[in-house]
Amino acid sequence: MKSLCKGKLLLARKSVSPTDRKLGHEWRDWDGIIDSRQEATTAPKFLFTALLGLVGLGALGCLVTIAYIVLLMVEEPAPLIAQAMVALLAVIGIAAMLMFLLLVCLVIGVLPSALSRRIAPKLASVAILLGKISHAAGISRDQIGNSFIQLSNELTKACTKAMPRKKILVLLPRCLEREIRKQALELLKAQGCESAIAHTGEAARDQVRRINPTAIVAVACERDLVSGLRDVASRIPILAIPTRRPEGPCKNNTIAIEELRDAIAFFNHR
C-alpha cells in the first residue's frame, strides 16, 4: 500500500532540470517540480474576490486592534488624541466598506463601463500581491491569477462596445507546443488577425505599441497575463487565455484552439 501511494505521488509530482528550457522572468524561481495540477490551472471565479475581502478584513481587524490598544493608553492623559483616533478609525472603516462595495459592484457588473475599465487593471496589481501572500492558505499564485483572469475576461465582454474599425492582435508565447502553434497561426491567417510571438512581457508591449490594435487576445501563462493586464487593459480591451503546462512552464505549453477561436469571434462581432 505504501509503495502504491508513493507511486501515485511520483506520477503527480516529478522533477526535471529547469535548465532544459529557457525560463521567462516570471518563472526564474521555479524549482523544477512539475505538479500534475499545472496541466490546467483552474480556480473558482470568486476566489480572487473572496480572498481579497478576507485579506482586507484581516488587515482592518489588525488595525482596529492596534488602535484600540493605543487608545486605551492615551485616553486618560490625552483625551483629544483619543477622540481624533476614534474619528480616524470611523473614517477608515467607512472607506473600507465603500471599497468592498465598489469591488462587489464591479464583479456583478453594475458599474458604468468606462469606470469598470479603469478599475479592473488596478486589480491586476492586487492579484500579483495576493499571489505572493496566498501560500499560507495553500493557494498558488497561478490559481489567484487564473481566478482574476476569469473576472477580467467577463468584465471585458461586458464593457467592450461596438468597434467601427477592427484590428485584432493575437499575442502568442514562444513556448507553445509546435502543433498547437501551427493550428493557431492557421486560424489567425484565416481570420485575418495580426499576430506576434512574444518572447518577453516587454516584447509583447512593444508589439502592442507598434501595431496599435483595437483589441487583443493574449495567450500566455497566468503570471505573464496578469502582468500584461495591469499594463495594457485600461487602454485596450483584452481577452486572456491561460496556457496549460503538462511539461512545466516555458516548454511545450498548450491551449484549446476553440478558446482562441471563441475569443477572436467575440471581437469580430462587436
Helices and strands as residue ranges (DSSP letters): H 2-12, E 13-15, G 18-20, G 25-27, E 33-35, G 36-40, H 47-74, H 79-108, H 113-133, G 134-137, H 141-159, E 168-173, H 178-191, E 194-198, H 201-211, E 215-220, H 222-232, E 238-242, H 257-268
